[in-house]
Amino acid sequence: MEEKTILIVDDEAPIREMIRMSLDMAGFNCREAADTREAYRVIADSKPDLVLLDWMLPGGSGIELLRRLRKEELTADLPVIMLTAKTDEDNKIQGLDVGADDYITKPFAPREMLSRIKALLRRTSTGIGGSVIEVQGLKLDISSHRVYIDTRPVDMGPTEFRLLSFFMTHQERAYSRGQLLDHVWGGNVYVEERTVDVHIRRLRKALESEGGCYNECVQTVRGTGYRFSSKSIPPA
């Protein structure tokens, strides 16, 4: 299996060293950065497979760097796990809203960190059968990892892409948050069910950004979870 490269972004050298030793033992290739400027330079020079990004950094926060990465085409799909001492639920939601794929609070056990990294890499590297899924004017191209509404590209993060892929291939059936975590995030992943709500909100926002009624396809099923239904799209 090809060796994966992890970029560790943290201003505390002892923490970077602890993480690097754990990742080295697990067979990962590591790069390090102590602030957002250095991190961006490393990413631009050689895009890693995943970024472990601290929230509080000198010269700009990790959230600011993440927001910049999500806006640029080459890094929009880059897997990012936030590392932070902030434990409030609002902080977690903010990190996920900006585009983090996962969130680990300090202090954390190296084994948990490795499990989350491996789970995220599996999710982002696993394809879905078929090449193009189309529902009326909404088209999802798996090979190019792009989504279109009436030929217009839709800006969408990697988790939202996988969520939409699952919905479009499993229409008209209601799924609980736990079932969506199993199908989209994968089993044995340490992710709270509230995370599903965050990504559903981001998916709806992405589908609404290009106009039309496609955001209404992602329906809330009270007492159950969510359902994708193309019946809500008015005839052309």
PyMOL commands that set and color helices and strands:
alter all, ss='L'
color gray80, all
select helices_A, chain A and resi 13-25+36-45+62-71+89-98+110-125+158-169+177-185+194-208+214-217+230-232
alter helices_A, ss='H'
color red, helices_A
select strands_A, chain A and resi 5-9+29-33+50-54+80-84+102-105+132-135+138-141+146-149+152-154+175-176+218-221+225-228
alter strands_A, ss='S'
color yellow, strands_A
deselect
rebuild
show_as cartoon
